[in-house]
């Protein structure tokens, strides 16, 4: 009988310990679930942000490629429609005479000038089928002896008509000979027929080869790691340029793939990066989380045992004595050797049991009811008003964070980019350009907390004049950075346009900033004068240009599109402000718009 009692007691003790462990684990369960969910969610957010950043970077690079393609196509149009060059080609027949050498030399000089205009062009060639000779800026003039090669070039000129097509260097033109071997190029090339506006044109063919290294420079900076891969693909899926890990047609689910398609050329820019690189830090966080969860479970088991041994065991012993006392065993005595609070409690219980024997009939039940009443009273005082106060405080704190300025900045930025990428348009009216510019200026005003104002003096006759896209933005940006920055208030920016003598469009950007020092102003004016004195407008060489990027960009585009008569001047008085003025022939504005 005693053995049965001890077995029941042990089983009951084990049950209590198990329940304590279960309670601790139950408390940890929400924390474990939330931690694992947070880790997985952070991985998803990290992936989404990486994709978004990559799309923005690829989109910017693709815009750069589109701009390069547009520039090369414009140059090819100028060459193919050049009447002087077409006359030189058409007047030379199968008889290759000394006069032909002189004519081809003139053609070669013109082609070399065109190559110097655009850094994305490595060489330009013209095939003259009458003499079977290929005029190239790379090696001069050579005769094509292969019949298949000549037929391929003639057929390409007839097939294209007035259109444009792109040929890869590895495209076959004859048995064992590729297009790259024939033209001595390792990059993609643009081909089109010469003498565009002559319906009876001969089969002369223009070949413009891209500079592969310059194309690679655009995407090299986007490569996030050595295990990643970026490739520019044409509309047929052929790789134009690529860098990094070998590009694969079948991408594993373990790789992040982001691709941007060009609306202009139908080309695609694709990036492939292993997801393991993105998740490297989050994987460490996951490992730490799992380790913490395991340690927490272990601590829960240990704490449950400590709680049982130090708290639950004496409480259980006291509980058993109370049960025996409640069953009528008034001579109950609980043994204990503890000197702590639990020992005092058990000893007090033993004393209570002795006194109870004398008072049970007179006072026990009355005291029990009184104790129960007091307990219920204390419980009724637990008012959850603190919870409502806390939630109310959180609510009003959130209401106080009114982010109207951020919303306006995002809206203006969205409109700015929407107009910037408006279906590839290169020309806007001055009125549209000012509207576009206003979005950018509003963003800057919010940034500088409206410490400067903007006034527009746009004459009515100049509003409809066509103007290159984003031509004014670098000038305004310089005025804000060098003129408005540092001003706490009172800044002023004036943008004006007018037509002088019915021949010239004059646009100026004026600020009341600190101005430019005399020595610096002389340097700027000298650099602009040097750029304006060149025979042809050349693209900027990033390896040598150290400053004045915005002014150089604006002047280079003006010279390229509007000719040498287009001017950019800078006038500044120290302590009063700076005025930048551009002057463009009105007839050239209309000609560029027609193109």
C-alpha positions in Angstrom: 0.0 0.0 0.0 2.8 2.4 0.9 4.6 1.5 -2.4 1.5 2.4 -4.3 1.3 5.7 -2.6 4.9 6.5 -3.4 4.4 5.5 -7.1 1.4 7.8 -7.4 3.4 10.6 -5.7 6.3 10.2 -8.1 4.1 10.1 -11.1 2.4 13.3 -9.9 5.7 15.0 -9.4 6.9 14.1 -12.9 3.6 15.3 -14.3 4.2 18.7 -12.7 7.7 18.9 -14.1 6.5 18.0 -17.5 3.7 20.6 -17.4 6.2 23.3 -16.3 8.5 22.4 -19.2 5.4 22.5 -21.6 4.4 25.9 -20.3 7.8 27.4 -20.9 7.9 25.9 -24.4 4.4 27.2 -25.0 5.6 30.7 -24.0 8.6 30.3 -26.4 6.5 29.0 -29.3 5.2 32.5 -30.5 8.7 33.9 -30.3 10.1 31.0 -32.3 7.4 31.4 -35.0 7.8 35.1 -35.2 11.6 34.8 -35.4 11.5 32.3 -38.2 8.9 34.3 -40.0 10.9 37.5 -39.6 14.0 35.8 -41.1 12.1 34.4 -44.1 10.4 37.7 -44.6 13.7 39.5 -44.5 15.0 37.2 -47.2 12.0 38.0 -49.4 12.4 41.8 -48.8 16.1 41.6 -49.5 15.4 39.7 -52.8 12.7 42.2 -53.8 14.9 45.2 -53.0 17.9 43.6 -54.9 15.6 43.0 -57.9 14.3 46.6 -57.8 17.8 48.1 -57.5 19.1 45.9 -60.3 16.2 46.8 -62.5 16.9 50.5 -61.9 20.6 50.0 -62.7 19.9 47.9 -65.8 17.3 50.4 -67.0 19.8 53.2 -66.7 22.4 51.2 -68.6 19.9 50.2 -71.2 19.0 53.9 -71.7 22.7 54.5 -72.2 22.8 51.7 -74.8 19.7 53.2 -76.6 21.3 56.6 -76.7 24.5 55.1 -78.1 22.4 53.2 -80.8 20.5 56.4 -81.6 23.8 58.4 -82.0 25.3 55.7 -84.2 22.2 55.4 -86.3 22.1 59.2 -86.8 25.7 59.2 -87.9 25.0 56.4 -90.3 22.1 58.4 -91.7 24.3 61.4 -92.2 26.9 59.3 -94.0 24.5 57.3 -96.1 22.7 60.4 -97.3 25.8 62.6 -97.9 25.6 63.7 -101.5 29.3 64.3 -102.0 30.3 60.9 -100.7 27.6 59.2 -102.8 28.7 61.1 -105.9 32.3 59.9 -105.4 31.1 56.3 -105.0 28.8 56.4 -108.0 31.2 57.9 -110.5 33.8 55.2 -110.0 33.3 52.1 -112.0 35.0 48.8 -112.4 38.2 50.4 -113.7 40.3 51.3 -110.6 42.3 54.3 -111.7 44.5 56.8 -109.9 41.5 59.1 -109.7 39.7 56.3 -107.9 42.4 56.3 -105.3 42.0 60.0 -104.8 38.2 59.7 -104.5 38.5 56.8 -102.0 41.0 58.8 -100.0 38.5 61.7 -99.7 35.8 59.2 -98.6 38.2 57.7 -96.1 38.9 61.2 -94.6 35.2 61.8 -94.2 34.7 58.4 -92.5 37.6 59.1 -90.1 36.0 62.4 -89.1 32.8 60.6 -88.4 34.6 58.0 -86.2 36.1 60.8 -84.1 32.6 62.1 -83.3 31.3 59.1 -81.5 33.3 57.1 -78.9 31.1 54.0 -79.4 32.2 53.6 -83.0 35.4 51.6 -83.6 35.5 51.7 -87.4 33.4 52.6 -90.4 33.6 50.8 -93.7 32.0 51.3 -97.1 31.8 48.5 -99.7 32.0 49.6 -103.3 30.7 46.7 -105.4 31.7 48.2 -108.8 35.4 48.0 -107.8 34.9 45.1 -105.3 36.8 47.2 -102.7 36.1 47.8 -99.1 37.0 51.2 -97.8 37.7 51.0 -94.0 38.9 53.5 -91.4 40.8 50.5 -89.8 43.0 49.4 -92.7 42.3 51.7 -95.6 41.2 50.1 -98.9 41.3 46.5 -99.8 39.9 44.4 -102.6 37.5 41.5 -101.8 38.5 38.5 -103.9 35.9 36.1 -102.7 32.8 36.0 -104.9 30.6 34.7 -102.0 31.7 37.6 -99.8 30.9 40.2 -102.5 27.5 38.6 -103.2 26.7 38.6 -99.5 27.5 42.4 -99.2 25.5 43.2 -102.3 22.5 41.2 -101.2 22.6 42.9 -97.7 22.5 46.3 -99.4 19.5 45.3 -101.5 17.7 43.5 -98.7 17.9 46.4 -96.3 16.7 49.0 -98.7 16.6 52.2 -96.7 16.4 50.3 -93.4 19.0 49.3 -90.8 20.1 45.9 -89.6 22.7 44.7 -87.2 25.2 41.9 -87.9 27.2 40.0 -85.3 30.9 39.5 -85.9 30.5 35.7 -85.8 27.8 35.7 -88.5 28.9 33.5 -91.5 29.2 35.2 -94.9 31.1 32.5 -96.7 32.4 29.0 -96.1 34.8 29.3 -93.2 34.7 33.1 -93.1 32.7 35.2 -90.7 31.6 38.8 -91.0 34.1 39.8 -88.3 37.0 38.2 -90.2 35.9 39.9 -93.4 35.6 43.4 -91.9 38.3 42.9 -89.2 35.9 43.6 -86.3 35.1 41.7 -83.1 31.8 43.5 -82.3 28.3 44.0 -83.6 28.0 46.2 -86.7 25.3 48.3 -88.2 24.8 47.9 -92.0 22.7 49.9 -94.4 22.6 50.9 -98.0 24.2 54.2 -99.2 22.5 56.9 -101.2 19.2 56.6 -99.2 17.1 59.0 -101.2 18.0 57.7 -104.6 15.5 55.0 -105.8 18.0 53.9 -108.5 20.9 53.7 -106.0 23.7 51.2 -106.5 24.5 48.4 -104.0 27.0 50.4 -102.0 26.9 49.3 -98.4 27.8 51.2 -95.2 29.2 49.2 -92.2 29.5 50.9 -88.8 31.2 48.7 -86.2 30.7 49.4 -82.5 33.6 49.7 -80.0 33.3 46.6 -77.9 35.4 47.9 -75.0 33.2 51.0 -74.7 30.0 48.8 -74.6 31.6 46.7 -72.0 32.5 49.7 -69.9 28.8 50.5 -69.5 28.0 47.1 -67.9 31.2 46.4 -66.1 30.3 48.8 -63.3 27.0 47.0 -62.8 28.6 43.6 -62.1 27.8 42.9 -58.4 30.3 40.1 -58.0 32.7 37.8 -59.9 30.1 35.0 -59.9 27.5 37.2 -61.5 26.9 37.7 -65.2 25.7 40.6 -67.3 24.9 40.2 -71.0 23.5 42.5 -73.7 21.4 40.4 -76.1 20.0 41.5 -79.5 16.4 40.9 -80.6 17.4 37.4 -81.7 18.8 36.5 -78.3 22.4 36.6 -79.5 25.0 37.9 -77.1 26.3 41.3 -78.2 28.6 41.8 -75.2 28.9 40.0 -71.9 31.1 40.0 -68.8 31.4 37.9 -65.7 30.4 34.3 -65.4 29.6 32.4 -68.6 26.0 33.2 -69.6 23.7 30.2 -69.7 20.5 29.7 -71.6 18.9 27.7 -68.8 19.1 29.5 -65.5 18.9 27.6 -62.2 16.3 28.5 -59.6 19.3 29.2 -57.3 20.1 32.2 -59.4 18.4 35.6 -59.4 17.7 36.7 -63.0 16.8 40.3 -63.9 16.2 41.5 -67.5 15.3 44.8 -69.0 14.0 45.1 -72.6 14.6 48.2 -74.7 11.5 49.8 -76.2 13.7 51.4 -78.8 15.9 48.6 -80.1 14.1 45.4 -78.7 17.5 44.5 -77.2 17.7 43.0 -73.8 20.1 43.5 -70.9 20.1 40.6 -68.5 21.9 40.0 -65.1 22.3 36.7 -63.4 23.5 36.5 -59.8 23.6 33.5 -57.4 20.9 33.9 -54.7 23.4 32.6 -52.2 25.3 35.9 -52.5 22.2 37.8 -51.7 21.3 35.6 -48.8 24.8 35.4 -47.3 24.0 37.7 -44.4 20.5 36.5 -43.9 21.7 32.9 -43.8 24.0 33.8 -40.9 21.0 35.5 -39.2 19.0 32.3 -39.8 21.7 30.2 -38.2 21.9 32.5 -35.2 18.1 32.4 -34.9 18.1 28.6 -34.9 20.9 28.5 -32.4 19.1 31.0 -30.1 15.9 28.9 -30.4 17.8 25.7 -29.5 19.5 27.5 -26.6 16.1 28.9 -25.5 14.5 25.4 -25.5 17.5 24.0 -23.5 17.2 26.9 -21.0 13.4 26.3 -20.8 14.0 22.7 -19.7 16.7 23.7 -17.2 14.6 26.6 -15.8 11.6 24.3 -15.5 13.7 21.9 -13.4 15.0 24.7 -11.3 11.5 26.1 -10.8 10.2 22.7 -9.9 13.1 21.9 -7.4 13.1 25.3 -5.8 9.5 26.4 -6.0 7.1 23.7 -7.2 8.4 20.9 -4.9 7.8 22.7 -1.5 4.6 24.1 -2.9 3.6 20.6 -3.8 4.5 19.4 -0.3 2.5 22.2 1.2 -0.4 21.5 -1.2 -0.5 17.9 0.0 -0.6 19.0 3.6 -3.4 21.3 2.9 -5.3 18.5 1.1 -4.9 16.3 4.1 -5.9 19.1 6.4 -9.0 19.8 4.3 -9.9 16.2 4.4 -10.2 16.5 8.2 -6.8 15.4 9.3 -6.3 18.1 11.9 -3.1 16.6 13.3 -1.2 17.2 10.0 2.4 18.2 10.2 4.6 18.9 7.1 8.3 18.2 7.6 10.8 20.8 6.3 14.4 21.8 6.9 14.3 24.9 4.6 15.2 28.3 6.2 13.9 30.4 3.3 10.4 31.9 2.7 9.0 28.4 1.8 10.4 27.0 5.1 8.7 29.9 6.9 5.5 29.3 5.0 5.5 25.5 5.9 6.2 26.3 9.5 3.4 28.8 9.5 1.1 26.2 8.0 2.0 23.8 10.8 1.2 26.4 13.4 -2.0 27.3 11.6 -3.0 23.6 11.7 -2.5 23.5 15.5 -4.5 26.7 16.0 -7.1 25.5 13.6 -7.9 22.6 15.8 -9.2 25.1 18.4 -10.8 27.6 16.1 -12.2 25.6 13.3 -15.7 25.6 14.7 -15.7 29.3 15.6 -13.4 31.1 13.1 -12.2 28.9 10.2 -15.0 29.2 7.8 -15.5 32.9 8.6 -11.8 33.6 7.9 -11.9 31.6 4.7 -14.9 33.6 3.4 -13.1 36.8 4.4 -9.9 35.7 2.5 -11.9 34.8 -0.6 -13.7 38.2 -0.5 -10.4 40.1 -0.2 -9.0 38.1 -3.1 -11.9 38.9 -5.4 -11.6 42.6 -4.4 -8.0 42.7 -5.3 -8.7 41.0 -8.6 -11.4 43.6 -9.4 -8.7 46.3 -9.2 -6.8 45.0 -12.1 -8.1 47.5 -14.7 -6.8 47.3 -18.2 -7.0 51.1 -18.7 -3.2 51.2 -19.1 -3.5 49.1 -22.3 -6.0 51.5 -23.9 -3.8 54.5 -22.9 -0.7 52.8 -24.5 -2.6 52.1 -27.8 -4.0 55.6 -27.8 -0.5 57.0 -27.4 0.8 54.9 -30.3 -2.1 56.0 -32.5 -1.5 59.7 -32.0 2.2 59.4 -32.4 1.6 57.8 -35.8 -0.8 60.6 -36.7 1.8 63.2 -35.9 4.2 61.8 -38.6 2.5 63.6 -41.5 4.9 63.0 -44.5 3.3 65.4 -47.0 6.7 66.7 -48.2 8.0 63.2 -48.9 4.8 62.4 -50.9 5.3 65.6 -53.0 8.9 64.8 -53.7 8.0 61.3 -54.9 5.3 62.6 -57.1 7.5 65.2 -58.7 10.3 62.7 -59.1 7.9 60.3 -60.8 6.7 63.0 -63.2 10.3 64.0 -63.9 11.3 60.5 -64.9 8.1 59.8 -66.9 8.8 62.8 -69.1 12.6 62.0 -69.2 11.8 58.6 -70.7 8.8 59.7 -72.8 8.9 57.0 -75.6 12.4 57.9 -76.7 11.5 61.5 -77.7 14.7 63.6 -78.0 13.1 67.0 -78.6 10.5 68.9 -76.6 9.2 72.5 -76.9 10.6 75.1 -74.6 7.3 75.2 -72.8 7.4 71.4 -72.3 11.0 71.6 -71.2 10.2 74.3 -68.6 7.3 72.2 -67.3 9.7 69.2 -67.1 12.3 71.4 -65.4 9.7 72.6 -62.8 9.3 69.1 -61.4 13.1 68.9 -60.8 13.2 72.4 -59.3 10.3 71.6 -56.9 12.2 68.6 -55.6 15.2 70.8 -55.0 13.1 73.4 -53.3 11.7 70.8 -50.9 15.2 69.6 -50.3 16.5 73.1 -49.4 13.3 73.8 -47.4 12.1 76.5 -49.9 15.1 78.7 -49.2 15.0 79.9 -52.8 12.4 81.0 -55.3 12.1 80.3 -59.1 10.8 82.8 -61.6 10.1 82.0 -65.3 10.3 84.7 -68.0 9.3 82.8 -71.1 8.3 84.9 -74.1 5.3 83.7 -76.0 7.0 83.4 -79.3 9.7 81.1 -77.8 7.3 78.6 -76.1 6.8 76.5 -79.2 10.5 76.4 -80.2 11.9 72.8 -80.2 14.7 72.1 -77.8 16.8 69.0 -77.0 15.6 67.0 -74.0 17.4 67.7 -70.7 19.5 70.5 -72.2 18.7 72.9 -69.4 18.7 70.5 -66.4 22.6 70.5 -65.9 22.6 74.3 -66.0 19.8 74.6 -63.4 21.5 71.9 -61.3 24.8 73.9 -61.3 22.9 77.1 -60.3 21.3 75.3 -57.3 24.4 73.5 -56.1 26.9 76.4 -56.5 24.4 79.3 -56.0 21.7 78.2 -53.6 23.5 75.8 -51.4 24.5 77.5 -48.1 21.7 80.1 -48.3 19.3 80.0 -45.5 16.7 82.1 -47.3 16.5 84.8 -50.0 17.8 82.6 -52.8 16.5 83.5 -56.3 16.6 81.6 -59.6 15.4 83.1 -62.8 14.9 81.1 -66.0 14.2 83.1 -69.2 13.9 82.6 -72.9 13.4 84.9 -75.8 14.0 85.2 -79.6 16.4 87.9 -80.7 16.1 89.4 -84.1 13.9 86.5 -85.2 17.0 84.4 -85.8 18.4 83.2 -82.4 16.8 81.5 -79.4 18.4 82.8 -76.2 17.8 80.9 -72.9 19.4 82.0 -69.6 19.6 80.6 -66.1 20.4 83.3 -63.5 21.0 83.0 -59.7 21.8 85.4 -57.0 24.4 83.2 -55.3 27.9 84.0 -54.2 29.2 84.1 -57.8 32.4 82.8 -59.3 35.9 84.1 -58.5 37.8 85.9 -61.3 40.4 83.2 -61.7 37.9 80.4 -61.8 35.7 82.3 -64.2 38.6 82.9 -66.6 39.3 79.1 -66.5 35.7 78.2 -67.2 35.4 80.7 -70.1 38.8 79.4 -71.5 37.6 75.8 -71.4 34.3 76.6 -73.1 36.2 78.7 -75.8 38.5 75.8 -76.5 35.6 73.4 -76.9 33.8 75.9 -79.2 36.8 76.3 -81.4 37.1 72.6 -82.4 36.3 71.8 -86.0 33.8 69.0 -85.0 31.9 68.4 -81.8 33.6 65.5 -80.0 32.2 63.3 -77.3 33.7 63.8 -73.8 36.6 61.5 -72.8 35.9 60.5 -69.2 39.6 59.6 -68.7 40.8 63.2 -69.2 37.9 65.4 -68.2 38.2 66.3 -64.5 35.6 69.1 -64.1 32.8 71.1 -65.7 31.0 67.9 -66.6 27.6 69.6 -66.9 28.7 72.5 -69.0 30.8 70.3 -71.3 27.8 68.0 -71.8 25.5 70.8 -72.7 28.0 72.4 -75.1 28.9 69.1 -76.7 25.3 68.3 -77.4 24.6 71.8 -78.7 27.6 71.7 -81.1 26.7 68.2 -82.3 23.0 68.9 -83.0 22.9 72.7 -83.7 26.3 73.3 -85.3 29.2 75.6 -84.5 26.9 78.7 -84.3 25.4 77.4 -81.1 27.0 79.2 -78.1 27.2 78.8 -74.3 28.5 81.8 -72.2 29.0 82.2 -68.5 28.9 85.6 -66.8 29.4 86.1 -63.1 30.0 88.9 -60.6 31.4 87.8 -57.2 28.9 88.5 -54.5 26.0 89.1 -56.9 25.4 85.9 -58.8 26.0 84.0 -62.0 24.2 83.9 -65.4 24.6 81.0 -67.9 23.2 81.7 -71.4 22.8 79.5 -74.4 22.2 80.8 -77.9 20.9 78.6 -80.7 20.1 79.4 -84.3 16.3 79.2 -84.7 16.5 77.5 -88.1 18.8 74.7 -86.6 16.2 74.1 -83.9 13.5 73.4 -86.5 15.9 71.2 -88.5 16.7 69.0 -85.4 13.0 68.7 -84.7 12.4 67.4 -88.2 15.0 64.7 -87.7 
